[in-house]
Amino acid sequence: MFVKFTSSDRVETAVNAAQVTFISSVTDGTRIRFGEGRSVTVVEPMDEVIERLNKTLYVPQE
């Protein structure tokens, strides 16, 4: 599933939550890393990024 964030240049960015490999706090927001050296920096704080990604990956059991 995709999660929408705002990149550091104020452009809306969609992130595939299943491909995230590492998240780190940086001066201008949060850096979200993917495989093969790809990353995006978003303005949302790290706690919000983690919460939104976790909600997307959680599938309730019926």
C-alpha positions, 0 to 999 in steps of 0.5 A, spaced: 500 500 500 502 507 498 502 512 503 502 519 501 507 524 505 510 531 503 517 531 500 522 536 503 521 540 496 513 541 498 511 536 493 506 530 494 510 523 494 507 516 495 511 511 498 510 504 498 510 502 505 512 494 503 519 497 500 521 501 506 528 498 509 530 504 513 527 510 516 532 516 520 531 523 522 534 528 519 535 536 519 529 537 515 524 532 516 525 524 516 529 520 510 525 514 508 530 509 505 528 503 500 533 498 497 538 500 491 540 506 495 534 510 493 531 515 498 526 520 499 526 526 505 519 528 507 517 534 512 513 529 517 516 528 523 519 521 524 514 518 529 508 520 524 512 517 518 512 510 523 505 510 525 502 511 518 507 506 515 505 501 520 498 502 520 498 501 512 502 494 513 497 492 519 492 487 516 486 486 522 485 478 523 477 477 522 
